Amino acid sequence: MNAKQLYRGVVVPMITPVTEDFNIDKDAVIKIIRSFVENGIHPLLMGTTGEGQSLSLAQAVSLVKMVAAEAKGKITIYAALTGTVVTEHCKSMQLLADAGADVLVATLPSYYALTDEQMFRYYAQMADASPLPFMLYNITLTTHMSIPVDVVKRLAGHPNIVGIKDSENNEPRMREILDFAAEREDFVYFCGCAVNSALSLELGAAGIVPSGGNYIPDLYNQLYRFADAGLHDKARELQEKTNEICKVYQQGFKLGESLSALKYLLKLSQVCEDHMLPPLTSLSPENKEMIRERISQLT
């Protein structure tokens, strides 16, 4: 099977549920993965929404093992590498593969501003070392860099690189990469900017990566299925609905606060507690009340 057959659908950047003492909450992980399996969607572990920068390697491996044990091969497990120590990434890849990951995904190291050639060499080095299929992860909001389209096209020729998860809200860029990917069977485009989900699928994206899928996996599953069936008007209707729901935890918040707000929404739905890994913190009582009011207005 080629990449476009293997890697498609809804991939949710899964939150990492933790206990008050910062251990991974296994019961909550099982609950979340059961919901994902039921909705036919796939987890991206240790990404931005999953507080990947705040997890130790031991915690990351433990989380992948928990997810793999519950998923039982029914869904594809994507594991993200988001730190800055490239040599450590190369060592940890095999551990994540052994734990049960199916695909590895990596952001750019975010401390130094990199040249185009340094970005290319970084990803080529990572793909060379990866024991699993490997994906680029473009997220300007956290790395403060954008992988240039020309670099993406060069990297697409690497035999171990199967696609890109692109969270940059840049429609011309998205169209250019999708036009390029349309000519290939070995490279897929996943839209990581949730507000562009329906549009990206209409233009040929293999899948979408919405953080809101933690809270409303069924709606994003429906959106994808409508688009996959060519029912783009219905997909756009669901796009508007999901946008309004996601505003509940995103509007007016910085990124870290929005992740806390998302966990609080999940707490209200009895999925997990809203404990955060340092340096992030739970919402203030005032913001929690605001979240309750916002979501009550939509239900």
C-alpha positions in Angstrom: 0.0 0.0 0.0 1.2 3.5 -0.7 1.2 6.5 1.7 -2.1 7.8 0.4 -3.8 4.5 1.3 -2.1 4.1 4.6 -2.2 7.6 6.1 -5.5 9.4 5.9 -8.5 10.5 8.0 -8.8 12.4 11.2 -5.7 12.5 13.4 -6.3 14.1 16.8 -3.4 15.8 18.6 -4.4 14.0 21.8 -4.2 15.8 25.2 -2.0 14.1 27.8 -4.2 13.4 30.8 -2.2 13.6 34.1 -2.9 13.2 37.8 -2.3 15.9 40.3 1.3 14.6 40.9 2.0 14.8 37.1 1.8 11.1 36.4 0.0 9.9 33.3 -3.6 9.1 34.1 -4.0 5.6 32.6 -7.7 5.4 33.1 -8.3 8.6 31.2 -6.0 7.5 28.4 -8.0 4.3 28.0 -11.3 6.3 28.0 -9.9 8.7 25.3 -8.6 5.9 23.1 -11.8 3.9 23.3 -13.6 7.0 22.0 -11.0 7.4 19.2 -11.4 3.8 18.1 -15.2 4.1 18.2 -15.0 7.1 15.9 -12.3 5.7 13.7 -9.8 8.4 14.3 -6.1 8.3 15.1 -4.0 9.9 17.9 -1.0 12.1 17.5 0.8 11.8 20.9 3.2 14.2 22.5 2.4 17.1 20.1 1.6 20.7 21.1 -1.8 19.8 22.4 -0.3 16.9 24.2 2.2 19.0 26.1 5.0 17.0 24.5 7.7 19.5 25.5 6.9 18.9 29.1 7.0 15.1 29.0 10.1 13.1 29.8 11.1 10.3 27.4 10.1 7.7 30.0 6.6 9.3 30.2 6.4 9.5 26.4 7.3 5.8 26.1 4.8 4.9 28.8 2.0 6.9 27.1 2.7 5.2 23.7 2.6 1.7 25.4 -0.8 2.6 27.1 -2.3 3.8 23.8 -1.0 0.8 21.8 -2.3 -1.7 24.4 -5.8 -0.2 24.2 -5.8 0.5 20.4 -4.9 -3.1 19.6 -3.9 -2.1 16.1 -7.3 -0.7 15.1 -6.0 2.8 14.6 -2.7 4.4 13.6 -0.5 5.8 16.3 1.5 9.0 15.5 4.2 10.0 17.9 5.7 13.5 17.9 9.2 14.6 18.7 9.2 18.2 19.7 12.4 19.0 21.6 15.7 20.6 20.5 18.3 17.9 21.1 18.6 16.1 17.7 20.9 13.3 18.9 18.4 12.5 21.7 15.6 12.4 19.1 17.6 9.9 17.1 18.0 7.7 20.2 14.4 7.9 21.3 12.9 6.9 18.0 13.6 3.2 18.5 12.1 3.3 22.0 8.9 4.9 20.7 8.7 2.4 17.9 9.2 -0.5 20.3 6.5 1.0 22.5 4.0 0.7 19.7 4.1 3.9 17.6 3.4 3.5 13.9 4.6 6.8 12.5 7.1 9.4 13.9 6.5 13.1 13.4 8.9 15.9 14.2 8.8 19.7 14.6 11.8 21.9 13.9 14.1 22.5 16.9 12.9 25.9 18.0 15.8 27.6 19.8 17.9 28.7 16.9 16.7 30.4 13.7 17.6 27.9 10.9 18.6 28.4 7.3 16.7 26.5 4.6 19.6 24.1 4.2 19.8 23.5 8.0 16.1 22.6 8.0 16.6 20.2 5.1 19.6 18.5 6.7 17.8 18.2 10.1 14.9 16.4 8.6 17.0 14.3 6.3 19.1 13.2 9.4 15.9 12.4 11.4 14.4 10.5 8.5 17.6 8.5 8.0 17.6 7.5 11.7 13.9 6.7 12.0 12.9 3.0 12.2 9.4 4.1 11.2 7.7 6.1 8.5 8.4 9.7 9.2 6.5 13.0 8.8 7.4 16.6 8.8 5.5 18.8 11.3 5.3 22.5 10.5 4.0 24.7 13.3 5.1 28.3 13.1 3.1 29.2 16.3 5.6 27.3 18.5 8.8 27.0 16.4 8.6 30.6 15.0 9.9 29.2 11.7 8.1 27.9 8.6 9.5 25.0 6.6 9.8 26.5 3.1 7.7 24.8 0.4 10.9 24.2 -1.7 12.4 22.3 1.3 9.2 20.3 1.7 9.4 19.3 -1.9 13.1 18.3 -1.6 12.4 16.2 1.5 9.4 14.5 -0.2 12.0 12.6 -2.2 13.4 10.9 0.9 12.3 7.2 0.9 11.3 7.3 4.6 9.4 10.6 4.6 5.7 10.0 3.9 4.1 13.4 4.4 3.7 16.6 6.3 1.4 17.8 9.1 1.1 21.5 8.4 -0.4 23.7 11.1 0.4 27.0 9.4 -2.7 29.1 8.6 -1.5 30.0 5.1 -3.9 29.1 2.3 -1.6 29.8 -0.7 1.1 27.6 0.9 -1.5 24.9 1.6 -2.7 25.0 -2.1 0.9 24.8 -3.4 1.8 21.8 -1.3 -1.5 20.1 -2.1 -0.9 20.6 -5.8 2.6 19.1 -5.4 1.3 16.1 -3.3 -1.5 15.4 -5.8 1.1 14.2 -8.2 2.6 11.7 -5.7 1.5 8.5 -4.1 4.3 8.5 -1.5 3.6 11.9 0.2 0.5 13.1 2.0 -0.7 16.4 3.4 -2.4 16.6 6.7 -4.0 20.0 7.6 -3.2 20.9 11.2 -5.0 24.3 11.0 -8.5 23.2 12.1 -10.4 26.1 10.6 -9.2 25.0 7.2 -10.2 21.4 7.6 -13.1 21.3 5.1 -11.3 23.4 2.6 -8.1 21.3 2.7 -10.1 18.1 2.2 -11.9 19.6 -0.7 -8.5 20.5 -2.2 -7.2 16.9 -1.7 -5.7 16.7 1.7 -5.3 13.2 3.0 -6.5 14.2 6.5 -7.0 16.7 9.2 -5.4 17.2 12.6 -7.9 19.2 14.8 -7.2 19.7 18.5 -11.0 20.0 19.0 -11.2 16.3 18.1 -10.4 15.6 21.7 -13.7 17.1 22.7 -15.9 16.5 19.6 -14.3 13.5 17.8 -17.7 12.5 16.3 -18.2 15.9 14.6 -14.7 15.8 13.0 -15.3 12.2 11.9 -18.5 13.3 10.2 -16.8 16.3 8.6 -14.1 14.0 7.1 -16.6 11.4 5.9 -18.8 14.1 4.2 -15.7 15.5 2.4 -14.5 12.0 1.5 -17.9 11.3 -0.1 -17.7 14.6 -2.0 -20.5 16.2 0.1 -18.5 19.4 0.6 -21.5 21.6 1.4 -22.2 19.4 4.4 -18.6 19.4 5.3 -18.5 23.2 5.3 -21.6 23.3 7.5 -19.8 21.1 10.1 -16.7 23.3 9.7 -18.8 26.3 10.9 -20.2 24.3 13.8 -16.8 23.0 14.9 -15.3 26.5 14.6 -17.9 27.8 17.1 -17.2 25.0 19.5 -13.5 25.5 19.3 -13.8 29.2 20.1 -15.0 28.2 23.6 -11.5 27.1 24.5 -9.4 29.2 22.1 -10.9 32.7 21.9 -9.1 35.3 24.0 -6.5 32.8 25.3 -2.8 32.3 24.7 -1.8 28.9 23.4 -0.9 27.4 26.8 -4.1 28.8 28.3 -6.2 27.3 25.5 -4.8 23.9 26.2 -5.8 24.3 29.9 -9.3 25.4 28.7 -9.6 22.3 26.4 -8.7 20.0 29.3 -11.3 21.8 31.5 -13.9 21.1 28.8 -12.9 17.5 28.9 -13.2 17.5 32.7 -16.8 18.9 32.3 -17.4 15.9 30.0 -16.0 13.5 32.7 -13.2 12.5 30.4 -10.2 13.5 32.6 -9.1 16.0 35.2 -7.7 19.4 34.1 -4.2 19.1 35.6 -1.5 20.5 33.5 2.2 19.7 33.3 4.6 22.6 34.4 5.1 25.3 33.3 1.4 25.3 32.2 -1.2 25.6 34.9 -4.9 25.1 35.2 -7.3 27.9 34.5 -8.3 30.4 37.1 -11.7 30.1 38.7 -12.9 33.1 36.7 -11.8 31.6 33.4 -13.4 28.3 34.3 -16.7 30.0 34.9 -16.3 31.8 31.5 -15.7 28.4 29.8 -18.8 27.0 31.5 -20.9 29.9 30.3 -19.5 29.7 26.7 -20.2 26.0 26.3 -23.7 26.2 27.9 -24.6 28.8 25.3 -23.9 26.2 22.6 -25.7 23.2 24.1 
